[in-house]
Amino acid sequence: MNDSNKPRIPLNRAHAQQRVDRIKAFQEELEQLEHEHNFALQDEQRHQLERHHEKILAELAKLFDVDTSATQKQMSMGMRIASFLGALALAASVFFFFYRIWGLISTSVQVLILISAPILAVLGVEIISKREKYPYFTSLIGLVAFACFVLNLSVLGSIFNISPSQNAFLAWAALAMILAYGYGLRLLLVAGILCLLFFLSASVGEWGGMYWLSFGLRPENFLPAGIFLFFLPAFAAHSKYPDFPGYYRLFGMLTVLIAILILSHWGEGSYLMLPPMDVKVLYQLLGFAVAGITIWAGIRWHWQGVTNLGSTFFVIQLYTKFYDWWWEWMPKYLFFLVVGLVAILLLNIFKRLRSHLAQASA
């Protein structure tokens, strides 16, 4: 077999798993066609196809430890959950152990422990990553390294009486992102995104004249940060980790929609020099508009998570307005009847939209 006929090896485990899923879907559809339409390949063709698929699956399983069956997928999910819980337990164990002995050791030893703990954990990540194909233990030790680094900056600041700053979130985000992109760790990517979100929101609050720890009192501080995270993947290629941009978009838009939802019910928390009622009305209208744009963008660029998020918040905005308008004066049976009828109307709208999209993609 010449090089042009050799199967192309995926870039990473995510691409490999997608290839495996496509092969399994093709095999299932072929079986269904044979059963329903009396369609069958010739024996030689079937054997060649089966050998080709078996070779690809074996090679991908060897290189990337992909899940080639539903049972393996279920086991992998359980292992990921166990990895996450194990990381939390180990981080808590480290914290409470040093909390128990902290007062018994000198300051110099405390500093040495705080500096060496995250470094040793990161070295452990590097060593373990070379020994496993799927990063179960790498993710576990990576989360421990991140927890140690968070504890490092927090306790060192306390020991040397350093004024707290939002810049700590930036440092934590940097380490989480380095580990996430270096070893393909989704949990650390989420941790890095959240730290970056808090850093940007606190910085916006500080620029607005607030003390940085009070940034949560103004939900509008989160809007620029959420918008920045949503659009960030558009300016950075993620060919190695194609699923990473979805996390930025999801958490970015979730931040924007939650901030708008809060302001639509709490006008006093806005920077706008308007009466609170006017602020609430403004953000209620903005909430419907942003949710609609989110649904459109998710459909337009095939971002399923973004579409679901926009749909969810559109329904939440709608039902909360129903409660504000009608709950106090409308009989309860009539209120829930109206809500049910609106739900039926929304189902029909989404059904028509789905049919339209199916025809457009055909």
Secondary structure, DSSP 8 states (H G I E B T S, - for coil): --GGGS----SSHHHHHHHHHHHHHHHHHHHHHHHHH-----HHHHHHHHHHHHHHHHHHHHHH----SHHHHHHHHHHHHHHHHHHHHHHHHHHHHHHHHGGGS-HHHHHHHHHHHHHHHHHHHHHHHTT-SS-HHHHHHHHHHHHHHHHHHHHHHHHTT----THHHHHHHHHHHHHHHHHT-HHHHHHHHHHHHHHHHHHHHHHTT--GGGGGG-GGGHHHHHHHHHHGGGGS--SS-TTHHHHHHHHHHHHHHHHHHHHTT-GGG-SSSS-HHHHHHHHHHHHHHHHHHHHHHHHHTT-HHHHHHHHHHHHHHHHHHHHHHHTTTS-HHHHHHHHHHHHHHHHHHHHHHHHHHHHHH-
